[in-house]
Amino acid sequence: MLEAEEKLIRDSFSSAMAYLFYPQDLRELIGRVLSESQSIETFLEKLKQAVSAEADSTHKTDGQIFLNELRRHLTS
C-alpha cells in the first residue's frame, strides 16, 4: 500500500477518534487489516467484512464511524 494511502487511513482514524467508544480496539483491527492489504480498496473491503462479523454492536458502530470518515476523506 502506498504511504499516502496509509496516511489517509491514519488521518481518518484521528478524525473519527472523538466519536469512538473503543478506539484502541479499532486501532488494533485497523493495524491487522492494514498489514494484510495491498491497496486501499482491499483494506476497505476487509475492514468492512471484519466490522460486519463483529458481535458487539458498539464495536460495529465504531467500525462504521471510521469507515464513513475514511470514505469522506477519500472523496474530498
Secondary structure, 3 states (H helix, E strand, C coil): CCHHHHHHHHHHHHHHHHHCCCHHHHHHHHHHHHHHCCCHHHHHHHHHHHHHHCCCHHHHHHHHHHHHHHHHHHHC
